[in-house]
């Protein structure tokens, strides 16, 4: 059951049930929340882990915007451990050579985030000890690194 209309109401629209409809910033926030709920439902509907990783990137990218539409310049990277190296399991905005890169996670922001378990926001990822190897990040002014934690 949908509680909200698919478009913002016009100023002279009167809801049939007499209740107030969301407007302005609230409408934008509700649309964003609806988008997150749709992505969550899609994540719960699949058992394919690669699809889940891709959808996780999409959800994260959408969460960074107010409109729910991602900026095509946004670069997203999801790293997973494969033995003792981090490999790129899913990405947006990276070249094929970048997607084959492996990182140790023992230096720079990756080491800090993996050690503390806390997310970190930092400027100029091209200067990071490990992330500098990913050329697609060289145009980024800032990066958010969030550790995935099980449990």
Residue, then its C-alpha position, 0 to 999 in steps of 0.5 A: x500500500x502506498x501512502x504517498x503520491x508518486x508526485x508532489x501535490x500542487x498547492x491547490x490539491x486537497x487530499x481526498x482523506x483530508x490529511x496533509x501531504x508532504x511538500x518541499x524538502x520533506x517530499x524529497x526526503x520521502x522519495x529518497x527513503x522510498x528509493x532506499x526501501x526499493x533497493x532493500x527489497x531488491x537486495x532481500x530478493x536475490x541470493x546472488x552475492x555479486x548482484x547483492x554487491x552491485x546493488x549495495x554500491x547502487x544503494x550507497x551511491x543513491x544515499x549520497x545524493x538528495x535526489x536519489x539519482x547518482x552523479x555519473x562522476x561518482x566513483x564507488x569501490x567495494x573491496x573484499x579480502x581474497x586470501x591476504x589481499x583486498x580485491x575489487x569485488x564491485x565498482x562504478x567509474x573504474x577502468x578495467x585495469x583498475x578493477x584488477x588491482x589488489x591492495x594489502x590494506x596495511x597502509x594508509x586509510x585502509x589500514x586505519x579503517x581495518x584496524x579501528x573498524x570506524x569509517x573515515x572521510x578524507x581529502x585527496x585519495x590520490x595521495x593515500x599510500x595504497x589508494x593512489x594505485x587506483x587511477x580512477x580515484x585520482x580525480x576524486x577530491x574526497x573519499x569515504x571509506x566504510x568497513x563492512x562488518x559482519x555480525 
